[in-house]
Amino acid sequence: MIILLPLLFSLSACSNRSSRPATVSSSATHKASKQANEFKPNLKKKYPGFKLTSIPEQFRGTWYRSDPLSKSARKLIINKHTIGDSVVYRQVDKSIKLDHNSEQKNKTYSGGDSMIAIEQHQGQTWMRVREFLTTVDIIYITGQFKGHPCLYLAYSSGDIHNALFKNKALAIKYKNYDFSKIKS
């Protein structure tokens, strides 16, 4: 005990802590945590055979969707060059074939960025989106659902399975609707 007592006093004497707890404003803490959580997509990243592209205006904005198992709506932000956290590119060299089984392609095209193609189908604009190394497209289709602007979500075949709305309440309201009834 006699040996431990001087050791404890020497350790506490070297401490930088004051006897009062430090105070940090909640707004400073919130700002610091918000900056740490913000993701900045790299719009300068280059991929062989692909070029950064712009998303058409009618797809841009904050969109919401929900599903029968959710009590809330999920947000998707589409900007000029991004869908969520994914930067979008268009293919300029059609000879490049992406293969998710290729180790070399996995190194070159990794990172979760996507390629898009804009198509017109019977008066609707389709935006076909695929991450570089996946095999399935997600198609965003401009449309109206019960008088509200929406983006229908479809698989590679064009079969609609869900919808995104500009209004969070609408996404929750129609979370149980069977969107497969809608034909693209």
C-alpha positions in Angstrom: 0.0 0.0 0.0 2.9 2.4 0.8 4.4 1.7 -2.6 1.1 2.2 -4.5 0.2 5.5 -2.8 3.1 7.6 -4.2 2.6 6.0 -7.6 -1.1 7.1 -7.7 -0.2 10.7 -6.7 2.4 10.9 -9.4 0.0 9.7 -12.1 -2.7 12.2 -11.1 -0.2 15.0 -11.1 0.8 14.4 -14.7 -2.8 14.5 -15.9 -3.8 17.3 -18.3 -7.4 17.1 -17.1 -8.8 19.9 -15.0 -11.1 19.3 -12.1 -14.0 20.7 -14.1 -15.5 18.8 -17.0 -15.0 20.5 -20.4 -18.1 21.9 -22.0 -18.7 21.6 -25.7 -21.6 23.4 -27.3 -24.2 21.0 -28.8 -24.2 22.8 -32.1 -20.4 22.3 -32.4 -20.8 18.7 -31.6 -23.7 18.3 -34.1 -21.7 20.1 -36.8 -18.6 17.9 -36.3 -20.6 14.7 -36.3 -22.5 15.8 -39.4 -19.3 16.5 -41.3 -17.9 13.1 -40.3 -21.0 11.4 -41.6 -21.2 13.3 -44.9 -20.0 11.4 -47.9 -18.4 13.3 -50.7 -18.6 11.4 -54.0 -15.4 11.7 -56.1 -16.5 13.3 -59.3 -12.9 13.4 -60.7 -12.5 9.6 -60.6 -11.7 8.2 -64.1 -12.7 4.8 -65.5 -11.3 3.5 -68.8 -14.0 3.6 -71.4 -16.5 5.7 -69.4 -17.1 9.4 -69.0 -18.8 11.3 -66.2 -22.4 12.1 -67.3 -25.4 14.2 -66.2 -28.7 12.9 -65.0 -31.7 14.4 -66.8 -33.6 17.1 -64.8 -36.8 15.0 -64.5 -35.0 12.4 -62.4 -33.3 14.8 -60.0 -34.5 15.7 -56.5 -35.2 14.0 -53.2 -37.4 10.9 -53.6 -39.0 8.6 -51.0 -40.2 5.0 -51.1 -41.5 2.5 -48.6 -42.6 -1.1 -48.5 -45.1 -3.1 -46.5 -42.6 -4.0 -43.8 -41.6 -0.4 -43.1 -43.3 2.2 -40.9 -41.2 5.0 -42.5 -39.9 6.0 -45.9 -36.4 5.8 -47.2 -34.9 8.8 -48.9 -33.0 8.7 -52.2 -31.3 11.9 -53.4 -30.6 12.2 -57.2 -28.3 15.0 -58.2 -26.7 16.1 -61.4 -24.0 13.4 -61.3 -25.1 11.1 -58.4 -27.8 8.6 -57.4 -27.4 8.3 -53.6 -23.7 7.8 -53.1 -23.0 6.5 -56.6 -21.4 8.7 -59.2 -22.8 8.1 -62.7 -21.0 7.5 -66.0 -21.9 6.7 -69.5 -20.0 4.2 -71.6 -18.0 5.8 -74.4 -16.0 2.7 -75.5 -18.5 0.0 -76.4 -15.8 -2.6 -76.8 -15.3 -2.8 -73.0 -17.1 -5.7 -71.5 -17.4 -5.6 -67.7 -17.1 -9.0 -66.0 -17.6 -9.2 -62.3 -15.6 -12.5 -62.3 -12.5 -10.8 -63.6 -9.9 -9.9 -61.0 -8.4 -7.2 -63.2 -11.9 -5.6 -63.8 -12.7 -5.8 -60.1 -9.6 -3.7 -59.4 -10.3 -1.2 -62.1 -14.0 -0.7 -61.7 -14.5 -1.2 -57.9 -16.0 1.5 -55.8 -19.8 1.3 -56.2 -20.1 3.8 -59.0 -22.6 3.2 -61.8 -23.2 3.5 -65.5 -26.5 4.9 -66.9 -28.3 4.9 -70.2 -31.3 7.1 -71.0 -33.9 5.6 -73.2 -37.4 6.6 -74.5 -40.2 4.0 -74.4 -43.7 4.9 -75.5 -43.5 8.5 -74.3 -41.8 7.6 -71.0 -38.1 8.3 -70.2 -36.2 5.4 -68.7 -33.0 5.7 -66.9 -31.2 2.4 -66.8 -28.7 2.2 -63.9 -26.2 -0.5 -63.1 -23.2 -0.6 -60.8 -20.1 -1.4 -62.9 -19.7 -4.9 -61.7 -23.3 -6.1 -61.2 -25.4 -7.9 -63.8 -28.8 -6.4 -63.1 -30.1 -3.0 -64.1 -32.5 -0.9 -62.0 -34.7 1.2 -64.3 -36.2 4.5 -63.1 -39.2 5.4 -65.2 -40.8 8.8 -65.1 -44.6 8.8 -64.5 -47.7 9.8 -62.7 -49.4 7.7 -60.0 -52.9 8.9 -59.0 -52.0 12.4 -60.2 -48.6 12.6 -58.3 -45.3 12.7 -60.1 -43.3 9.5 -59.4 -40.4 7.4 -60.5 -41.4 3.8 -61.0 -38.7 1.3 -60.2 -38.4 -1.7 -62.6 -36.0 -4.6 -63.0 -33.9 -5.2 -66.2 -37.0 -6.6 -68.0 -39.0 -3.5 -67.4 -41.4 -5.0 -64.9 -42.4 -2.3 -62.3 -42.1 -3.4 -58.7 -42.2 -0.1 -56.7 -42.4 3.7 -56.9 -40.6 6.7 -55.5 -42.5 9.9 -54.6 -41.4 13.4 -54.0 -43.6 13.4 -50.8 -42.7 11.1 -47.9 -46.3 10.8 -46.8 -47.3 9.5 -50.2 -44.6 6.9 -50.1 -45.9 5.6 -46.8 -49.5 5.8 -48.0 -48.9 3.6 -51.0 -46.4 1.2 -49.3 -48.9 -1.7 -49.7 -49.9 -1.0 -53.3 -49.0 -3.7 -55.8 -47.1 -1.7 -58.4 -46.6 -4.8 -60.5 -50.2 -4.1 -61.8 -48.7 -1.1 -63.7 -47.4 -1.9 -67.1 -44.5 0.1 -68.5 
